[in-house]
Structures are given as C-alpha cells and as structure tokens.
Amino acid sequence: MRILGLALGVICGIVQGAAAFAIEIEDHRHYAGTGERVLRIVSTTDLNVFEPYVTAFQGLRPDVSVDYTVVSSSELHRAMRAGAAFDLAMSSAMDLQFQLANDGFSRPYRSAATEALPDWARWRDLIFAFTTEPAVVVINSARFEGLELPATRQELIAVLRDNPERFSGAVGTYDVRDSGLGYLFATQEDRSSDAYWRLNEVMGRLGPRLYCCSSQMIDDVAQGRLAVAYNVLGSYADDRLAEDRSGRMQILRMQDFSNVMLRTVIVPATAEEIDAAGAMIDMLAGLGLRSQAGDWPLPALSQTGPRESSGFGPIRLGPGLMAYLDPLNRRAFLSEWENAMEQR
C-alpha cells in the first residue's frame, strides 16, 4: 500500500513555485552532504535499490546533499507537469518521461558521458537511459507442483485456464489505470504479442489482484499470497530472489517475447542545481555503459542491447511511445482492458 509519507504542508514545500497540490509519496530520505547545495531527486526507483548510487555519487561529490523522494510513475508525471521543483526526475515509465521531454518539461544537458550513450539510449539531449530491464513472470513454485512450467504466453494461458482451482484469486498484475509502468508494458505487449488479450481474458476470469508496483507483487509471491506475478521488473525480482529463504520463488523469462524497459532520467525545466544534476547523470551514464555487472542493483545498458529481431530488444525512445498516451487511444485501450480483467 502506498504511504502518505509527508503532511500536506511539507509536500507543498517540495513543490516550490508550483500551484499547491498533494503528491502521494511512497518513501523519502535526505542524505546530508558537507556543503549547502542540495540535489533534489524525484524517482520511481525504490529507495533501497537506488541508495548505492547516492552513496557513490556523494563519494564523488561529498559537498552535495541528496534529497530523494519516491513516487509512482503517474505521480511523477503529474508533478512535473504541475511545475514541481526537482533537479532530476527518474522513471521506469519511459513513455511518460518521453512525453515530458517532448512537451518542454525538461531542459537539455550534454556532456562527454551522455554523448557516449548509444543512440537508442538518449533523445535530443533531453532524456537519457541508464538501464535496460526486462519484464519477467515470478511464480510461487509450490503452487505449480506437478505442473509443467510455462515458457511462453500461450503455455501460461493454458496452465491458468486448465487449473482455475489453483489460480483463482492468486494471479497478480498491474492496475494499468494507475501504474505508468504497467500501462507501458501493457501497450507495448499489445503491439508485439498476439496472445496479450487472450491472456488478459484468462486472468480476468480468475479474479486477478491488481497492483501499482513490481515490489509489492514480488513480495506477495514470496509470501504465498500470489501464485503468479505477471510482467514485474526483472531487476527487482532478481534482488528479491537473492534474499528469499523459502525456496518457493522462481523467475520465468518468457521465450516468445519480452518487454525490455529503459529506466530514464531527465533534468526538469524547474531544476536549479544544474551542475549537480549533470554530475549525477554523468555517473549514471558511465555505470550504464559498464561491461561487467558488478554489485550494482540495476542492470547496465550493455547487458541487453538492441535485439529487436528476436523480440527481446529494449523499447525505443521516440515519438512512437506517445501513441497510446493520446487521450482517445488511452480511453479505448483502458476500456478493452477493463472488459477483459474485470469479469466478476
């Protein structure tokens, strides 16, 4: 469940210079530096995941404090459009990020580090990717005992359809009406997989549980409340699996098609600490281009790369991302999604 982590007065203080509005905060932490400068980051990345990057940044720039606020991708998009005062905005919903950049809500930044990024990982010096992260299926293996594990969406459809007694009320996926990342994955899958709507219909008959975030779905699989979590972030699943003591959690990577999301960062038009924001982008770009995984929680750009012909390439940054953000297209998509997923 999301946490209303700050009182409205504090929230309004965060959005200096903007019309007062409530922003729903999931987590927040201030990392004190030795100087007076404060880099204000709003992000969809869980605090425990991004903390090593803050530590590394302050190793390079100990004078800069980092104020880190975690919100949903939809809240981040809304805050940026309302003029919230942050110096960096990082999101997993790359379509919403691209729309912000395209609509003039980010300011350009260029450096040797950003120039080194591949063309598919940046756009017009306004938006930069630093990870590639595939969507995966996470299962509770105890709930699949005696069943053949699915490797494709057609096989997942078959096992869910043929075993309703096992999976009723135990399938989780995003509520795409509220989750920006969930909507991105859903619309991209609609474009790329013939099985998407059939799978939605099968899940809809099972009374699916709908979530805002990958981490909540993964936790519910690990704790046995879910048998299947569909299209969660592979990086979060890998981290949770490493901590799992039960041995019941398992990650399935679909072999027919995989959404691969680019986690992106922009410098909002309202940014004030441009130098510090640029230094963080340069560090993230350098880590994105690393050749070895290392101990970093998020995968590098080089760990996936462009492999569109095999159905496993990253979703491309470009105007095509905004097709499903058109109000008419979005309304039509959500109507069809609700018809499939809310059958009870």
PyMOL commands that set and color helices and strands:
alter all, ss='L'
color gray80, all
select helices_A, chain A and resi 8-14+47-60+73-81+94-102+112-115+119-121+141-144+153-162+164-167+180-192+196-205+214-222+234-243+274-288+301-303+308-310+319-325+327-341
alter helices_A, ss='H'
color red, helices_A
select strands_A, chain A and resi 25-31+38-43+65-71+88-91+106-107+122-123+127-140+171-174+209-211+228-233+249-252+260-268
alter strands_A, ss='S'
color yellow, strands_A
deselect
rebuild
show_as cartoon
